[in-house]
Amino acid sequence: MAKLRITWVRSAIGQQARHKKTIKALGLRKLHQTVEYEDVPQIRGMINQVHHLVEWTVVED
């Protein structure tokens, strides 16, 4: 199964509280931090919610 590589690239200062919570739920703690998750609909939905704050790519195994 493919994985998603998510990098936090833009600050959440001034963003809605639910966007800040989504960033935290993705496991991102600092700017330019990268995490990897399995490509599942739940993670895709979280990315869609904060697409303006993160960059993501699909990583094939």
N, CA, C and O atoms as a Tripos MOL2 file, in Angstrom:
@<TRIPOS>MOLECULE
protein
  244   243    61     0     0
PROTEIN
NO_CHARGES

@<TRIPOS>ATOM
      1 N           0.8400   -1.1880    0.0000 N.3       1 MET1
      2 CA          0.0000    0.0000    0.0000 C.3       1 MET1
      3 C           0.8810    1.2470    0.0000 C.2       1 MET1
      4 O           1.9490    1.2650    0.6130 O.2       1 MET1
      5 N           0.4360    2.2540   -0.6730 N.am      2 ALA2
      6 CA          1.1860    3.5110   -0.7580 C.3       2 ALA2
      7 C           1.1410    4.2580    0.5710 C.2       2 ALA2
      8 O           0.2540    4.0560    1.4000 O.2       2 ALA2
      9 N           2.1250    5.1200    0.7360 N.am      3 LYS3
     10 CA          2.1740    5.9670    1.9270 C.3       3 LYS3
     11 C           2.1050    7.4200    1.4950 C.2       3 LYS3
     12 O           2.4160    7.7660    0.3550 O.2       3 LYS3
     13 N           1.6920    8.2580    2.4260 N.am      4 LEU4
     14 CA          1.6570    9.6950    2.2010 C.3       4 LEU4
     15 C           2.7430   10.3400    3.0490 C.2       4 LEU4
     16 O           2.8400   10.0690    4.2450 O.2       4 LEU4
     17 N           3.5500   11.1820    2.4440 N.am      5 ARG5
     18 CA          4.5770   11.9350    3.1670 C.3       5 ARG5
     19 C           4.0610   13.3660    3.2940 C.2       5 ARG5
     20 O           3.8680   14.0570    2.2930 O.2       5 ARG5
     21 N           3.8410   13.8010    4.5280 N.am      6 ILE6
     22 CA          3.2310   15.1010    4.8080 C.3       6 ILE6
     23 C           4.2650   15.9850    5.5020 C.2       6 ILE6
     24 O           4.8830   15.5770    6.4850 O.2       6 ILE6
     25 N           4.4440   17.1950    4.9820 N.am      7 THR7
     26 CA          5.3830   18.1600    5.5630 C.3       7 THR7
     27 C           4.6310   19.4420    5.8960 C.2       7 THR7
     28 O           3.8980   19.9800    5.0660 O.2       7 THR7
     29 N           4.8200   19.9190    7.1100 N.am      8 TRP8
     30 CA          4.1940   21.1620    7.5590 C.3       8 TRP8
     31 C           5.0450   22.3220    7.0550 C.2       8 TRP8
     32 O           6.2150   22.4260    7.4240 O.2       8 TRP8
     33 N           4.4810   23.2060    6.2100 N.am      9 VAL9
     34 CA          5.2740   24.2600    5.5760 C.3       9 VAL9
     35 C           4.8170   25.6730    5.9030 C.2       9 VAL9
     36 O           5.5500   26.6260    5.6390 O.2       9 VAL9
     37 N           3.6370   25.8330    6.4660 N.am     10 ARG10
     38 CA          3.1370   27.1810    6.7500 C.3      10 ARG10
     39 C           2.5700   27.2290    8.1710 C.2      10 ARG10
     40 O           1.8720   26.3090    8.5980 O.2      10 ARG10
     41 N           2.8690   28.2860    8.8830 N.am     11 SER11
     42 CA          2.4680   28.4260   10.2750 C.3      11 SER11
     43 C           0.9500   28.4250   10.4360 C.2      11 SER11
     44 O           0.2160   28.8770    9.5580 O.2      11 SER11
     45 N           0.5000   27.9110   11.5690 N.am     12 ALA12
     46 CA         -0.9230   27.8740   11.8780 C.3      12 ALA12
     47 C          -1.3620   29.0780   12.7070 C.2      12 ALA12
     48 O          -2.5100   29.1310   13.1500 O.2      12 ALA12
     49 N          -0.4730   30.0420   12.9230 N.am     13 ILE13
     50 CA         -0.8350   31.2460   13.6600 C.3      13 ILE13
     51 C          -1.9230   31.9810   12.8930 C.2      13 ILE13
     52 O          -1.7810   32.2240   11.6940 O.2      13 ILE13
     53 N          -2.9830   32.3280   13.5580 N.am     14 GLY14
     54 CA         -4.0860   33.0450   12.9290 C.3      14 GLY14
     55 C          -5.0830   32.1450   12.2230 C.2      14 GLY14
     56 O          -6.0620   32.6310   11.6560 O.2      14 GLY14
     57 N          -4.8500   30.8390   12.2470 N.am     15 GLN15
     58 CA         -5.7720   29.8930   11.6150 C.3      15 GLN15
     59 C          -6.8550   29.4870   12.6120 C.2      15 GLN15
     60 O          -6.7530   29.7510   13.8100 O.2      15 GLN15
     61 N          -7.8840   28.8450   12.0900 N.am     16 GLN16
     62 CA         -8.9720   28.3770   12.9430 C.3      16 GLN16
     63 C          -8.4470   27.3120   13.9060 C.2      16 GLN16
     64 O          -7.4830   26.6050   13.6110 O.2      16 GLN16
     65 N          -9.0990   27.2140   15.0580 N.am     17 ALA17
     66 CA         -8.6770   26.2550   16.0720 C.3      17 ALA17
     67 C          -8.7490   24.8250   15.5480 C.2      17 ALA17
     68 O          -7.9060   23.9990   15.8970 O.2      17 ALA17
     69 N          -9.7430   24.5210   14.7190 N.am     18 ARG18
     70 CA         -9.8560   23.1400   14.2180 C.3      18 ARG18
     71 C          -8.7100   22.7990   13.2740 C.2      18 ARG18
     72 O          -8.3250   21.6340   13.1710 O.2      18 ARG18
     73 N          -8.1600   23.7890   12.5840 N.am     19 HIS19
     74 CA         -7.0060   23.5310   11.7320 C.3      19 HIS19
     75 C          -5.7720   23.2530   12.5870 C.2      19 HIS19
     76 O          -4.9780   22.3720   12.2580 O.2      19 HIS19
     77 N          -5.6090   23.9870   13.6680 N.am     20 LYS20
     78 CA         -4.4960   23.7430   14.5770 C.3      20 LYS20
     79 C          -4.5900   22.3460   15.1840 C.2      20 LYS20
     80 O          -3.5790   21.6600   15.3330 O.2      20 LYS20
     81 N          -5.8020   21.9290   15.5330 N.am     21 LYS21
     82 CA         -5.9980   20.5930   16.0990 C.3      21 LYS21
     83 C          -5.7080   19.5080   15.0680 C.2      21 LYS21
     84 O          -5.1840   18.4480   15.4110 O.2      21 LYS21
     85 N          -6.0420   19.7650   13.8250 N.am     22 THR22
     86 CA         -5.7710   18.7970   12.7670 C.3      22 THR22
     87 C          -4.2720   18.6360   12.5520 C.2      22 THR22
     88 O          -3.7870   17.5180   12.3810 O.2      22 THR22
     89 N          -3.5330   19.7450   12.5580 N.am     23 ILE23
     90 CA         -2.0770   19.6830   12.4320 C.3      23 ILE23
     91 C          -1.5040   18.8440   13.5710 C.2      23 ILE23
     92 O          -0.6330   18.0020   13.3530 O.2      23 ILE23
     93 N          -1.9920   19.0760   14.7700 N.am     24 LYS24
     94 CA         -1.5190   18.3260   15.9330 C.3      24 LYS24
     95 C          -1.8870   16.8520   15.8150 C.2      24 LYS24
     96 O          -1.0860   15.9820   16.1590 O.2      24 LYS24
     97 N          -3.0980   16.5650   15.3280 N.am     25 ALA25
     98 CA         -3.5530   15.1860   15.1750 C.3      25 ALA25
     99 C          -2.7380   14.4380   14.1170 C.2      25 ALA25
    100 O          -2.6030   13.2170   14.1900 O.2      25 ALA25
    101 N          -2.2040   15.1530   13.1530 N.am     26 LEU26
    102 CA         -1.3400   14.5340   12.1470 C.3      26 LEU26
    103 C           0.0450   14.2150   12.7010 C.2      26 LEU26
    104 O           0.8510   13.5700   12.0310 O.2      26 LEU26
    105 N           0.3190   14.6620   13.9140 N.am     27 GLY27
    106 CA          1.6080   14.3820   14.5430 C.3      27 GLY27
    107 C           2.6730   15.3950   14.2160 C.2      27 GLY27
    108 O           3.8570   15.1480   14.4420 O.2      27 GLY27
    109 N           2.2690   16.5370   13.6850 N.am     28 LEU28
    110 CA          3.2170   17.5860   13.3350 C.3      28 LEU28
    111 C           3.3780   18.5350   14.5150 C.2      28 LEU28
    112 O           2.3960   19.0790   15.0200 O.2      28 LEU28
    113 N           4.6140   18.7310   14.9510 N.am     29 ARG29
    114 CA          4.8780   19.5670   16.1140 C.3      29 ARG29
    115 C           5.6420   20.8410   15.7560 C.2      29 ARG29
    116 O           5.4650   21.8700   16.4090 O.2      29 ARG29
    117 N           6.4900   20.7840   14.7240 N.am     30 LYS30
    118 CA          7.3110   21.9300   14.3300 C.3      30 LYS30
    119 C           7.1970   22.1450   12.8270 C.2      30 LYS30
    120 O           6.9320   21.2090   12.0720 O.2      30 LYS30
    121 N           7.4000   23.3770   12.4070 N.am     31 LEU31
    122 CA          7.4230   23.6700   10.9790 C.3      31 LEU31
    123 C           8.5190   22.8560   10.2900 C.2      31 LEU31
    124 O           9.5760   22.6080   10.8700 O.2      31 LEU31
    125 N           8.2630   22.4500    9.0720 N.am     32 HIS32
    126 CA          9.1720   21.6830    8.2250 C.3      32 HIS32
    127 C           9.4110   20.2780    8.7460 C.2      32 HIS32
    128 O          10.3450   19.6080    8.3040 O.2      32 HIS32
    129 N           8.5880   19.8210    9.6730 N.am     33 GLN33
    130 CA          8.6390   18.4430   10.1330 C.3      33 GLN33
    131 C           7.8770   17.5820    9.1280 C.2      33 GLN33
    132 O           6.8800   18.0270    8.5610 O.2      33 GLN33
    133 N           8.3360   16.3660    8.9080 N.am     34 THR34
    134 CA          7.7130   15.4540    7.9600 C.3      34 THR34
    135 C           7.2880   14.1840    8.6750 C.2      34 THR34
    136 O           8.0230   13.6500    9.5050 O.2      34 THR34
    137 N           6.0870   13.7020    8.3450 N.am     35 VAL35
    138 CA          5.5840   12.4380    8.8750 C.3      35 VAL35
    139 C           5.0760   11.6020    7.7080 C.2      35 VAL35
    140 O           4.7660   12.1360    6.6430 O.2      35 VAL35
    141 N           4.9920   10.2860    7.9140 N.am     36 GLU36
    142 CA          4.4680    9.3820    6.8960 C.3      36 GLU36
    143 C           3.3220    8.5780    7.4770 C.2      36 GLU36
    144 O           3.3860    8.1140    8.6150 O.2      36 GLU36
    145 N           2.2630    8.4180    6.6780 N.am     37 TYR37
    146 CA          1.0960    7.6420    7.0600 C.3      37 TYR37
    147 C           0.6670    6.7820    5.8910 C.2      37 TYR37
    148 O           0.9680    7.0910    4.7380 O.2      37 TYR37
    149 N          -0.0390    5.7000    6.1900 N.am     38 GLU38
    150 CA         -0.6560    4.9000    5.1470 C.3      38 GLU38
    151 C          -1.6890    5.7550    4.4240 C.2      38 GLU38
    152 O          -2.2920    6.6460    5.0220 O.2      38 GLU38
    153 N          -1.8900    5.4870    3.1540 N.am     39 ASP39
    154 CA         -2.8420    6.2480    2.3440 C.3      39 ASP39
    155 C          -4.2560    5.7200    2.5980 C.2      39 ASP39
    156 O          -4.7200    4.7960    1.9300 O.2      39 ASP39
    157 N          -4.9270    6.3260    3.5740 N.am     40 VAL40
    158 CA         -6.3040    5.9430    3.9250 C.3      40 VAL40
    159 C          -7.1930    7.1780    3.8320 C.2      40 VAL40
    160 O          -6.6930    8.2990    3.9280 O.2      40 VAL40
    161 N          -8.4920    6.9980    3.6500 N.am     41 PRO41
    162 CA         -9.3950    8.1400    3.4940 C.3      41 PRO41
    163 C          -9.3860    9.1130    4.6750 C.2      41 PRO41
    164 O          -9.5670   10.3160    4.4830 O.2      41 PRO41
    165 N          -9.1790    8.6130    5.8790 N.am     42 GLN42
    166 CA         -9.1810    9.4880    7.0480 C.3      42 GLN42
    167 C          -8.0270   10.4870    6.9900 C.2      42 GLN42
    168 O          -8.2140   11.6660    7.2920 O.2      42 GLN42
    169 N          -6.8510   10.0320    6.6090 N.am     43 ILE43
    170 CA         -5.6920   10.9190    6.5070 C.3      43 ILE43
    171 C          -5.8660   11.8820    5.3400 C.2      43 ILE43
    172 O          -5.5110   13.0560    5.4460 O.2      43 ILE43
    173 N          -6.4160   11.3900    4.2180 N.am     44 ARG44
    174 CA         -6.6780   12.2680    3.0780 C.3      44 ARG44
    175 C          -7.6230   13.4010    3.4680 C.2      44 ARG44
    176 O          -7.4320   14.5410    3.0440 O.2      44 ARG44
    177 N          -8.6440   13.0950    4.2760 N.am     45 GLY45
    178 CA         -9.5780   14.1190    4.7320 C.3      45 GLY45
    179 C          -8.9070   15.1560    5.6080 C.2      45 GLY45
    180 O          -9.2120   16.3450    5.5140 O.2      45 GLY45
    181 N          -7.9870   14.7120    6.4640 N.am     46 MET46
    182 CA         -7.2560   15.6490    7.3130 C.3      46 MET46
    183 C          -6.3660   16.5520    6.4630 C.2      46 MET46
    184 O          -6.2580   17.7500    6.7250 O.2      46 MET46
    185 N          -5.7320   15.9740    5.4460 N.am     47 ILE47
    186 CA         -4.8940   16.7700    4.5490 C.3      47 ILE47
    187 C          -5.7430   17.7960    3.8130 C.2      47 ILE47
    188 O          -5.3320   18.9470    3.6690 O.2      47 ILE47
    189 N          -6.9200   17.3960    3.3440 N.am     48 ASN48
    190 CA         -7.7970   18.3250    2.6330 C.3      48 ASN48
    191 C          -8.2050   19.5020    3.5060 C.2      48 ASN48
    192 O          -8.3830   20.6150    3.0120 O.2      48 ASN48
    193 N          -8.3530   19.2590    4.7970 N.am     49 GLN49
    194 CA         -8.7600   20.3210    5.7090 C.3      49 GLN49
    195 C          -7.6620   21.3650    5.9000 C.2      49 GLN49
    196 O          -7.9550   22.5460    6.0900 O.2      49 GLN49
    197 N          -6.4090   20.9380    5.8520 N.am     50 VAL50
    198 CA         -5.2880   21.8640    6.0830 C.3      50 VAL50
    199 C          -4.3530   21.9190    4.8760 C.2      50 VAL50
    200 O          -3.1490   22.1220    5.0320 O.2      50 VAL50
    201 N          -4.8960   21.7420    3.6860 N.am     51 HIS51
    202 CA         -4.0760   21.6900    2.4740 C.3      51 HIS51
    203 C          -3.2590   22.9610    2.2520 C.2      51 HIS51
    204 O          -2.2210   22.9190    1.5900 O.2      51 HIS51
    205 N          -3.7090   24.0750    2.7900 N.am     52 HIS52
    206 CA         -2.9960   25.3400    2.6240 C.3      52 HIS52
    207 C          -1.8220   25.4800    3.5930 C.2      52 HIS52
    208 O          -1.0420   26.4250    3.4810 O.2      52 HIS52
    209 N          -1.6890   24.5570    4.5350 N.am     53 LEU53
    210 CA         -0.6110   24.6100    5.5210 C.3      53 LEU53
    211 C           0.4360   23.5220    5.3200 C.2      53 LEU53
    212 O           1.5270   23.6050    5.8830 O.2      53 LEU53
    213 N           0.1210   22.5110    4.5310 N.am     54 VAL54
    214 CA          1.0180   21.3720    4.3680 C.3      54 VAL54
    215 C           1.2880   21.0950    2.8960 C.2      54 VAL54
    216 O           0.5380   21.5180    2.0170 O.2      54 VAL54
    217 N           2.3840   20.3700    2.6470 N.am     55 GLU55
    218 CA          2.6650   19.7930    1.3420 C.3      55 GLU55
    219 C           2.6830   18.2930    1.5310 C.2      55 GLU55
    220 O           3.1210   17.7990    2.5700 O.2      55 GLU55
    221 N           2.2140   17.5710    0.5420 N.am     56 TRP56
    222 CA          2.2040   16.1120    0.6660 C.3      56 TRP56
    223 C           2.5190   15.4570   -0.6680 C.2      56 TRP56
    224 O           2.2600   16.0160   -1.7340 O.2      56 TRP56
    225 N           3.0800   14.2660   -0.5820 N.am     57 THR57
    226 CA          3.3840   13.4720   -1.7550 C.3      57 THR57
    227 C           3.0590   12.0180   -1.4680 C.2      57 THR57
    228 O           3.0330   11.5890   -0.3140 O.2      57 THR57
    229 N           2.8170   11.2740   -2.5190 N.am     58 VAL58
    230 CA          2.5750    9.8330   -2.4020 C.3      58 VAL58
    231 C           3.9100    9.1330   -2.5620 C.2      58 VAL58
    232 O           4.6480    9.3920   -3.5120 O.2      58 VAL58
    233 N           4.2170    8.2450   -1.6310 N.am     59 VAL59
    234 CA          5.4660    7.4890   -1.6530 C.3      59 VAL59
    235 C           5.1080    6.0240   -1.8970 C.2      59 VAL59
    236 O           4.3940    5.4120   -1.1030 O.2      59 VAL59
    237 N           5.6070    5.4720   -2.9950 N.am     60 GLU60
    238 CA          5.3480    4.0650   -3.3060 C.3      60 GLU60
    239 C           6.3400    3.1900   -2.5660 C.2      60 GLU60
    240 O           7.5210    3.5190   -2.4620 O.2      60 GLU60
    241 N           5.8500    2.0760   -2.0530 N.am     61 ASP61
    242 CA          6.7320    1.1430   -1.3370 C.3      61 ASP61
    243 C           7.4710    0.2520   -2.3000 C.2      61 ASP61
    244 O           8.2580   -0.5960   -1.8770 O.2      61 ASP61
@<TRIPOS>BOND
     1     1     2 1
     2     2     3 1
     3     3     4 2
     4     3     5 am
     5     5     6 1
     6     6     7 1
     7     7     8 2
     8     7     9 am
     9     9    10 1
    10    10    11 1
    11    11    12 2
    12    11    13 am
    13    13    14 1
    14    14    15 1
    15    15    16 2
    16    15    17 am
    17    17    18 1
    18    18    19 1
    19    19    20 2
    20    19    21 am
    21    21    22 1
    22    22    23 1
    23    23    24 2
    24    23    25 am
    25    25    26 1
    26    26    27 1
    27    27    28 2
    28    27    29 am
    29    29    30 1
    30    30    31 1
    31    31    32 2
    32    31    33 am
    33    33    34 1
    34    34    35 1
    35    35    36 2
    36    35    37 am
    37    37    38 1
    38    38    39 1
    39    39    40 2
    40    39    41 am
    41    41    42 1
    42    42    43 1
    43    43    44 2
    44    43    45 am
    45    45    46 1
    46    46    47 1
    47    47    48 2
    48    47    49 am
    49    49    50 1
    50    50    51 1
    51    51    52 2
    52    51    53 am
    53    53    54 1
    54    54    55 1
    55    55    56 2
    56    55    57 am
    57    57    58 1
    58    58    59 1
    59    59    60 2
    60    59    61 am
    61    61    62 1
    62    62    63 1
    63    63    64 2
    64    63    65 am
    65    65    66 1
    66    66    67 1
    67    67    68 2
    68    67    69 am
    69    69    70 1
    70    70    71 1
    71    71    72 2
    72    71    73 am
    73    73    74 1
    74    74    75 1
    75    75    76 2
    76    75    77 am
    77    77    78 1
    78    78    79 1
    79    79    80 2
    80    79    81 am
    81    81    82 1
    82    82    83 1
    83    83    84 2
    84    83    85 am
    85    85    86 1
    86    86    87 1
    87    87    88 2
    88    87    89 am
    89    89    90 1
    90    90    91 1
    91    91    92 2
    92    91    93 am
    93    93    94 1
    94    94    95 1
    95    95    96 2
    96    95    97 am
    97    97    98 1
    98    98    99 1
    99    99   100 2
   100    99   101 am
   101   101   102 1
   102   102   103 1
   103   103   104 2
   104   103   105 am
   105   105   106 1
   106   106   107 1
   107   107   108 2
   108   107   109 am
   109   109   110 1
   110   110   111 1
   111   111   112 2
   112   111   113 am
   113   113   114 1
   114   114   115 1
   115   115   116 2
   116   115   117 am
   117   117   118 1
   118   118   119 1
   119   119   120 2
   120   119   121 am
   121   121   122 1
   122   122   123 1
   123   123   124 2
   124   123   125 am
   125   125   126 1
   126   126   127 1
   127   127   128 2
   128   127   129 am
   129   129   130 1
   130   130   131 1
   131   131   132 2
   132   131   133 am
   133   133   134 1
   134   134   135 1
   135   135   136 2
   136   135   137 am
   137   137   138 1
   138   138   139 1
   139   139   140 2
   140   139   141 am
   141   141   142 1
   142   142   143 1
   143   143   144 2
   144   143   145 am
   145   145   146 1
   146   146   147 1
   147   147   148 2
   148   147   149 am
   149   149   150 1
   150   150   151 1
   151   151   152 2
   152   151   153 am
   153   153   154 1
   154   154   155 1
   155   155   156 2
   156   155   157 am
   157   157   158 1
   158   158   159 1
   159   159   160 2
   160   159   161 am
   161   161   162 1
   162   162   163 1
   163   163   164 2
   164   163   165 am
   165   165   166 1
   166   166   167 1
   167   167   168 2
   168   167   169 am
   169   169   170 1
   170   170   171 1
   171   171   172 2
   172   171   173 am
   173   173   174 1
   174   174   175 1
   175   175   176 2
   176   175   177 am
   177   177   178 1
   178   178   179 1
   179   179   180 2
   180   179   181 am
   181   181   182 1
   182   182   183 1
   183   183   184 2
   184   183   185 am
   185   185   186 1
   186   186   187 1
   187   187   188 2
   188   187   189 am
   189   189   190 1
   190   190   191 1
   191   191   192 2
   192   191   193 am
   193   193   194 1
   194   194   195 1
   195   195   196 2
   196   195   197 am
   197   197   198 1
   198   198   199 1
   199   199   200 2
   200   199   201 am
   201   201   202 1
   202   202   203 1
   203   203   204 2
   204   203   205 am
   205   205   206 1
   206   206   207 1
   207   207   208 2
   208   207   209 am
   209   209   210 1
   210   210   211 1
   211   211   212 2
   212   211   213 am
   213   213   214 1
   214   214   215 1
   215   215   216 2
   216   215   217 am
   217   217   218 1
   218   218   219 1
   219   219   220 2
   220   219   221 am
   221   221   222 1
   222   222   223 1
   223   223   224 2
   224   223   225 am
   225   225   226 1
   226   226   227 1
   227   227   228 2
   228   227   229 am
   229   229   230 1
   230   230   231 1
   231   231   232 2
   232   231   233 am
   233   233   234 1
   234   234   235 1
   235   235   236 2
   236   235   237 am
   237   237   238 1
   238   238   239 1
   239   239   240 2
   240   239   241 am
   241   241   242 1
   242   242   243 1
   243   243   244 2
@<TRIPOS>SUBSTRUCTURE
     1 MET1         2 RESIDUE 1 A MET
     2 ALA2         6 RESIDUE 1 A ALA
     3 LYS3        10 RESIDUE 1 A LYS
     4 LEU4        14 RESIDUE 1 A LEU
     5 ARG5        18 RESIDUE 1 A ARG
     6 ILE6        22 RESIDUE 1 A ILE
     7 THR7        26 RESIDUE 1 A THR
     8 TRP8        30 RESIDUE 1 A TRP
     9 VAL9        34 RESIDUE 1 A VAL
    10 ARG10       38 RESIDUE 1 A ARG
    11 SER11       42 RESIDUE 1 A SER
    12 ALA12       46 RESIDUE 1 A ALA
    13 ILE13       50 RESIDUE 1 A ILE
    14 GLY14       54 RESIDUE 1 A GLY
    15 GLN15       58 RESIDUE 1 A GLN
    16 GLN16       62 RESIDUE 1 A GLN
    17 ALA17       66 RESIDUE 1 A ALA
    18 ARG18       70 RESIDUE 1 A ARG
    19 HIS19       74 RESIDUE 1 A HIS
    20 LYS20       78 RESIDUE 1 A LYS
    21 LYS21       82 RESIDUE 1 A LYS
    22 THR22       86 RESIDUE 1 A THR
    23 ILE23       90 RESIDUE 1 A ILE
    24 LYS24       94 RESIDUE 1 A LYS
    25 ALA25       98 RESIDUE 1 A ALA
    26 LEU26      102 RESIDUE 1 A LEU
    27 GLY27      106 RESIDUE 1 A GLY
    28 LEU28      110 RESIDUE 1 A LEU
    29 ARG29      114 RESIDUE 1 A ARG
    30 LYS30      118 RESIDUE 1 A LYS
    31 LEU31      122 RESIDUE 1 A LEU
    32 HIS32      126 RESIDUE 1 A HIS
    33 GLN33      130 RESIDUE 1 A GLN
    34 THR34      134 RESIDUE 1 A THR
    35 VAL35      138 RESIDUE 1 A VAL
    36 GLU36      142 RESIDUE 1 A GLU
    37 TYR37      146 RESIDUE 1 A TYR
    38 GLU38      150 RESIDUE 1 A GLU
    39 ASP39      154 RESIDUE 1 A ASP
    40 VAL40      158 RESIDUE 1 A VAL
    41 PRO41      162 RESIDUE 1 A PRO
    42 GLN42      166 RESIDUE 1 A GLN
    43 ILE43      170 RESIDUE 1 A ILE
    44 ARG44      174 RESIDUE 1 A ARG
    45 GLY45      178 RESIDUE 1 A GLY
    46 MET46      182 RESIDUE 1 A MET
    47 ILE47      186 RESIDUE 1 A ILE
    48 ASN48      190 RESIDUE 1 A ASN
    49 GLN49      194 RESIDUE 1 A GLN
    50 VAL50      198 RESIDUE 1 A VAL
    51 HIS51      202 RESIDUE 1 A HIS
    52 HIS52      206 RESIDUE 1 A HIS
    53 LEU53      210 RESIDUE 1 A LEU
    54 VAL54      214 RESIDUE 1 A VAL
    55 GLU55      218 RESIDUE 1 A GLU
    56 TRP56      222 RESIDUE 1 A TRP
    57 THR57      226 RESIDUE 1 A THR
    58 VAL58      230 RESIDUE 1 A VAL
    59 VAL59      234 RESIDUE 1 A VAL
    60 GLU60      238 RESIDUE 1 A GLU
    61 ASP61      242 RESIDUE 1 A ASP
